[in-house]
């Protein structure tokens, strides 16, 4: 480089240098705008929440930074333990059940049948609809005076609304998990199905020709191939359920409820100093889902390595 | 591709047919997806609907004529309901979010897809993390800063907040769009003497436009569906369709006519998008965004 630049004129040299600086700055400059959203807004929000959870909140007249008091108080609260169990329960059941149902749906959709084009339109409908509309739908269907209760009445099973089991606003969380399933089965199915379409059927047919039965073909050929899609979908679905607010807030019990609802109730307290406790809860939510995801990804990496794939 | 006609026929007769279970399953899913909307639609056109009647006791159009105030849809489209305001707010915020989000995601997606640089996988990973962090953590965290900066209760704050969940998604979708393209076209244009700007406008843009459309439509949809961030940052000052519906269903015990109507209006963008994307765009673009 130096030997060639010696023979070049001064302006050309400067031009070259400018170009190399431009070249070096090209990638960072292009990444900058999107990174600002990530660094300033997203990380900024998390860091502020974290600092507050450690006692730094001059805006509320509190500053005992650094202290683990708010985490300790949170852990000592018996309600926290109940909440964390419920949060896991409401998040995990729909994720697992939904994934199984989605795999079966994706496999079924691959077959040829009448109305297939129409079906592929329709099944995606809940995916496009906000969660709050899903909540409205569930309320209209499953309350004690809802349409299903009325159908039971018409069939002669029940007399008054109170005879119908209370499905919403209880700890069992039927309504919450129904909304999650209704919204997320199309999402997981879409991803698994598009992976399936990208694969083609050659390997499965080969397995069939070599004498594998349907179940063997599924477990040893199809499932490993769609695994990346399943992992991608569950990576989105589980943390979403774990951190969701409005669905459990509306359809869950008044008490106990999930961690995000708990966080909001603490935050909404008239006593501003309690807001630091809310920050401890939301940091715990983020921390738990982060750790879980890392474990999940590591397990998946290992699974892929065992299968001899990079 | 090289399957003979005979083989294809054989395939169609054996492995390509639905089993009876699968048929029932597909019917069940079809019903479970569509039928739950029916009661909400009926509710939206009802005036009163008492237990144990399966259909409304009095329909909206029956009560409408001798009502002393606007009812149902008449109320929705009247000033006091603020639904018009909510629609305008929702759409306005979504449009601005979509434009800003596309503008900042395009350059990032381009270098992630086409350039090699150190820390690339880390950048890709970190840009996706907002998708897996709970809204409430972001919302509560952002609130303090926005309060201090005076960004609460206004459009700017809400738009900034909406960028957090839309940008990761947009970068991902646009990256896969760029990855699906060859750089050769750009290089050839440059070799033939086109300026970088001309190359961008005449060569790259037309090729990525369908991808931008797909990403933009979904960013629009995500923004129209956001409740919590709008609720926190807007401080009840700016009403959008999701915050309005939240106020309507908050009790969790019943849905009134107006609530059902707001729910239907809020479902419209998704419904329109479903039809558009299915007709004009490849769904793979959407799935690919998530590593499908």
Interface residues (C-beta under 8 A of the other chain):
Chain A: X26 X27 X29 X30 X31 X33 X34 X35 X36 X37 X38 X41 X42 X44 X45 X46 X47 X48 X49 X50 X52 X57 X59 X104 X105 X107 X108 X109 X111 X112 X113 X119 X120 X121 X122 X123 X124 X125 X126 X127 X128 X129 X130 X131 X132 X133 X135 X136 X137 X138 X139 X140 X141 X143 X145 X146 X147 X150 X151 X153 X154 X160 X161 X168 X169 X175 X182 X185 X186 X190 X191 X192 X193 X194 X195 X197 X198 X201 X204 X205 X208 X228 X229 X232 X233 X235 X236 X239 X240 X242 X243 X244 X245 X246 X249 X250 X251 X260 X263 X264 X267 X278 X279 X282 X283 X285 X286 X289 X290 X293
Chain B: X11 X12 X15 X16 X17 X18 X22 X23 X25 X26 X29 X30 X32 X33 X34 X36 X37 X39 X40 X43 X51 X52 X53 X54 X103 X104 X105 X107 X108 X110 X111 X112 X115 X117 X123 X126 X127 X129 X130 X131 X132 X133 X134 X135 X136 X137 X138 X139 X140 X141 X142 X144 X145 X147 X148 X160 X161 X163 X164 X167 X168 X171 X221 X224 X225 X227 X228 X242 X245 X246 X248 X249 X250 X251 X252 X253 X254 X255 X259 X260 X263 X266 X267 X269 X270 X271 X273 X274 X275 X278 X283 X284 X286 X287 X288 X290 X291 X292
